[in-house]
Amino acid sequence: SPSTENRLKEVFPDWMEVINPADIWPAGMMHGYHHIYSLSLEIVLSDPQVDAVFCVSPAYLHPAQDELLNITDLLNQAATNHPEKPVAVWVYGPYRQEFASILEKPGQIAAYHSPERAMAALGALYRYHHRIKPALEAPEEKEPFIAINDQKISRVKEIFSTVRKQNKATINFPELGEVLQSYGIPTVSTIVADNLAEALAAASEIGYPVAMKVLSPEVTHKSDVGGVYLNLNSPAAVEEAFKKIKVLELNQELRIKVLGVLIQPYVTNPDSVEVILGSKKDPVFGPVLVYGLGGIYTELFKDVAFRIAP
């Protein structure tokens, strides 16, 4: 600030311009190096517009033997007087390690072997103070509480118990949807149809166009076996799709049992991207979250990421 510049001009030589960074060596040679260094630090740290100070100090001799350049005490005193403002020091010279060890002992100042590392540290502090810390201290937005009664919990346990007894690796969508909804996770409207009449009634109830998917305990990726039909916009289209899915049982290569079909609303959005979101049990980390490109592209591109569950 102009006030700080004027205060430094009072002790600097008339011919020397006060700029940032400030060179105090000429003034130190005139009025005493320790006195000017201490005074300059106090003036700068007292400026409300100054957030931190970067100092430079040589270490040509061991600090215990260098009365002129050993400023470890005055640096720590300045840091004590202004604990809210960090002081970083670049120490250079053959005895920089000894200088840094003495300087850092009180635990108030960090010494660095290069100006780049010192400035990087101050930059990290700045980012933490102005970006990260406010975000951490912001009032936490509470998620709406989802009440899960004992009846729902019992039903979820029953579903998973049945899956384990049947030694199945996956769970069918109707039961999965029931589990998710029990915990307040919304799912797409789905009606299970065991026969053609139920499929037509479900399509009429949901409203055309609809999507039809095979329901089979042996099928994980429905589109791989031809078990997905989209944009069915008439009863005739629903009937044709249902017959094609039922025929899958006759395919000796597939060896699947068709329990029925899933009828869901068919929604299109050219700006949307289908994603996969789920979890798996990693043998090392335990439960992990899975997120990535979904639909038929999940296995094709394998563009998924795994993160440890919070």
QUIQUIUR-V461817 format. One record per residue. N is the residue number from 1. RES is the residue in one letter. SS is DSSP state (h for helix, s for strand, l for the rest). Layout:
n	res	ss
N	RES	SS
N	RES	SS
This chain:
n	res	ss
1	S	l
2	P	h
3	S	h
4	T	h
5	E	h
6	N	h
7	R	h
8	L	h
9	K	h
10	E	l
11	V	l
12	F	l
13	P	l
14	D	l
15	W	l
16	M	l
17	E	l
18	V	l
19	I	l
20	N	l
21	P	l
22	A	l
23	D	l
24	I	l
25	W	h
26	P	h
27	A	h
28	G	h
29	M	h
30	M	h
31	H	h
32	G	l
33	Y	h
34	H	h
35	H	h
36	I	h
37	Y	h
38	S	h
39	L	h
40	S	h
41	L	h
42	E	h
43	I	h
44	V	h
45	L	h
46	S	l
47	D	l
48	P	l
49	Q	l
50	V	l
51	D	l
52	A	s
53	V	s
54	F	s
55	C	s
56	V	s
57	S	s
58	P	s
59	A	l
60	Y	l
61	L	l
62	H	l
63	P	h
64	A	h
65	Q	h
66	D	l
67	E	l
68	L	l
69	L	l
70	N	l
71	I	l
72	T	h
73	D	h
74	L	h
75	L	h
76	N	h
77	Q	h
78	A	h
79	A	h
80	T	h
81	N	h
82	H	l
83	P	l
84	E	l
85	K	l
86	P	s
87	V	s
88	A	s
89	V	s
90	W	s
91	V	s
92	Y	s
93	G	l
94	P	l
95	Y	l
96	R	h
97	Q	h
98	E	h
99	F	h
100	A	h
101	S	h
102	I	h
103	L	h
104	E	h
105	K	l
106	P	l
107	G	l
108	Q	l
109	I	l
110	A	s
111	A	s
112	Y	s
113	H	l
114	S	l
115	P	h
116	E	h
117	R	h
118	A	h
119	M	h
120	A	h
121	A	h
122	L	h
123	G	h
124	A	h
125	L	h
126	Y	h
127	R	h
128	Y	h
129	H	h
130	H	h
131	R	h
132	I	h
133	K	h
134	P	h
135	A	h
136	L	h
137	E	h
138	A	l
139	P	l
140	E	l
141	E	l
142	K	l
143	E	l
144	P	l
145	F	l
146	I	l
147	A	l
148	I	l
149	N	l
150	D	h
151	Q	h
152	K	h
153	I	h
154	S	h
155	R	h
156	V	h
157	K	h
158	E	h
159	I	h
160	F	h
161	S	h
162	T	h
163	V	h
164	R	h
165	K	h
166	Q	l
167	N	l
168	K	l
169	A	l
170	T	l
171	I	l
172	N	l
173	F	h
174	P	h
175	E	h
176	L	h
177	G	h
178	E	h
179	V	h
180	L	h
181	Q	h
182	S	h
183	Y	l
184	G	l
185	I	l
186	P	l
187	T	l
188	V	l
189	S	l
190	T	s
191	I	s
192	V	s
193	A	s
194	D	l
195	N	l
196	L	h
197	A	h
198	E	h
199	A	h
200	L	h
201	A	h
202	A	h
203	A	h
204	S	h
205	E	h
206	I	h
207	G	l
208	Y	l
209	P	l
210	V	s
211	A	s
212	M	s
213	K	s
214	V	s
215	L	s
216	S	l
217	P	l
218	E	l
219	V	l
220	T	l
221	H	l
222	K	h
223	S	h
224	D	h
225	V	h
226	G	l
227	G	l
228	V	s
229	Y	s
230	L	s
231	N	s
232	L	s
233	N	l
234	S	l
235	P	h
236	A	h
237	A	h
238	V	h
239	E	h
240	E	h
241	A	h
242	F	h
243	K	h
244	K	h
245	I	h
246	K	h
247	V	h
248	L	h
249	E	h
250	L	h
251	N	l
252	Q	l
253	E	l
254	L	l
255	R	l
256	I	l
257	K	l
258	V	l
259	L	l
260	G	s
261	V	s
262	L	s
263	I	s
264	Q	s
265	P	s
266	Y	l
267	V	l
268	T	l
269	N	l
270	P	l
271	D	l
272	S	l
273	V	l
274	E	l
275	V	s
276	I	s
277	L	s
278	G	s
279	S	s
280	K	s
281	K	s
282	D	s
283	P	l
284	V	l
285	F	l
286	G	s
287	P	s
288	V	s
289	L	s
290	V	s
291	Y	s
292	G	s
293	L	s
294	G	l
295	G	l
296	I	l
297	Y	h
298	T	h
299	E	h
300	L	h
301	F	h
302	K	l
303	D	l
304	V	s
305	A	s
306	F	s
307	R	s
308	I	s
309	A	l
310	P	l
